[in-house]
Amino acid sequence: MKKRHLFGIVGGIALLLGSFASRFDSFSFTIMFAAGLSLLLSSLIRYKRYGDWPEQDERTKKISYTALAASFQITLMAVLILWWINYFNPLEVAIGDLLGLLILGMIFLNIFFRLYYSGKEDLML
């Protein structure tokens, strides 16, 4: 077993146990439980899928970098548009809502572009 998988599994279990030891404070329990469960599940899935085989090669790295660059450029354009909306002030929106929307948008754009570029045969970009 790779150290990466082992650390993820042990860290996920530690966060799950730590969440129950937090005296059930609702906020810290929720955050620690969600982080521990996601870390544990993602590590177990990666270990089951890849085992001791390499997880990335040159093509998957190129797909990841290209998808990240594309999602960053679209998010940068969205920030520019939101700045102009704020400058002319046609609508009132809370900054926390905008930041959350930008973070989620960048994550979903990255996933979309990874799926899009992984389906292409030739990655001459």
Secondary structure, 3 states (H helix, E strand, C coil): CCHHHHHHHHHHHHHHHHHHCCCCCHHHHHHHHHHHHHHHHHHHHHHHHHCCCCCCCHHHHHHHHHHHHHHHHHHHHHHHHHHHHHHHCCCCCCHHHHHHHHHHHHHHHHHHHHHHHHCCCCCCC
